[in-house]
Amino acid sequence: MASPRLETYCCPNRDAATQLVMNFQPEVFCGVCIGSASISLTLTILQLLPKKGQGPRKMPKASSSSTILLLISICDILGGLGMIFRSSVWLGFPGFIANISVVNGTDVWPSTFCVGSAMWIQLLYSAGFWWLFCYAVDSYLVVRRSAGLSTIVLYHMMTWGLAVLLCVEGIALLYYPSISSCENGLEHAIPHYVTTYAPLLLVLVVNPILFRRTVSAVASLLKGRQGIYTENERRLGTEIQMRFFKIMLVFVICWSSNIINETLLFYLEIQPDINEMPLKNIRSAALITWIIMGVLNPMQGFLFTLAFYGWTGWKVDLKWRKREIPWESLSSSTVGENAYPSPVNYQSNIHDSKKISTSDSQQTDEAISMLSEGNTSSDERLTRSSPIYQGW
């Protein structure tokens, strides 16, 4: 699972709370992590592979959300691989991991593996948090017609730059002046925990606000497309709202246990003796949420694909041929031959009015199709109600 306690465990003089959870049934815990990560990894890849009987779909040219959704899934896949590798080494070579507890040991490889694997997991999931934040920002900008594929470069710079910066800064503060003397006090641990949980809390607080503002703007966008707000538009707006709700629901389910567990462990850390009887219930709750984290954190990848695309089925099409897969948004949209002309009374302005109306409606449909991407029923409804997108 992804927890700053993984890096703290690499300190030979780790605190008692970290020692409590890391020493609680380590074989069972590593087995749970491997099982959950393996299931999530397999199902996530299955979700993303092209399926038989599904033709290529035309995606809006100016949307960058399809790229963001794919990058979120890639971060989850790579983070899950890191969990599987780390837990497998811990299970297969218990003596190798035991050398981490040797304060003056000469073998640096156990500590190197501990720090490296923990940083890999934290960096990938932190990047996934930043990409999810970028998705919320991009959704809001698209309905405001202020985003496009050019903004993906800025998202890359912000996501990878902040993820690497915060991860390196937190690790440097934790292990200063050396890994053998880290965790001498909370002044080392607190900055590390802050840099780890900052993007997670950002998504929990800011994303619902951005999603709510995006949904409120969708109704106006749908009304402005044809001047009316039909039942199809109302249902499409509801489905977009439900999609945002599913994304946040998955995020809360997968990561709320981390916040609860960290709160409990911090409370135990400030106690003189965490083994006192009055703290028994707190210790039990911390251990339970620790196991829950090992189950839910790796499952984020698969659950997110369900929120993004729905269940895509089991029939995988492995035949090599040139086709567009669901997350691609590089194909250009074409204007249908039966596009409605603009009702202009002056013959000299008919051509210009058609161009303006078509361009404005095309931008609107691009924004709506981006928000409803991966939803088959929404795509079909957009096709029926739109004079521009044909064959979606």
Buried (B, 14 or more C-beta within 10 A) or exposed (E): BBBBBBBBBBBBEBBEBBBBBBEBEBEEBBBBBBBBBBBBBEBBBBBBEBBEEBEBBBBBBBBBBBBBBBBBBBBBBBBBBBBBBBBBBBBEEEEBBEBBBEEEBEEEEBBEBBBBBBBBBBBBBBBBBBBBBBBBBBBBBBBEBEBBBEBBEEBBEBBBEBBEEBBEBBBEBBBBEEBBBBBEEEEBBEBBBBBBBBBBEBBBEEBBEBBEBBBEBBBEBBBEBBEEBEEBBEEBBEBBBBBBBBBBEBBBEBBBBBBBBBEBBBBBBEBEEBEEEEBEEBBEBBBBBBBBBBBBBBBBBBBBBBBBBBEBEEEEBEEEEEEBBBBBBEEEBEBBEEBEEBEBEEEEEBEEBBEEBBEBBBBBBBBBBBBBBBBBEBBEBBBEBBBBBBEB
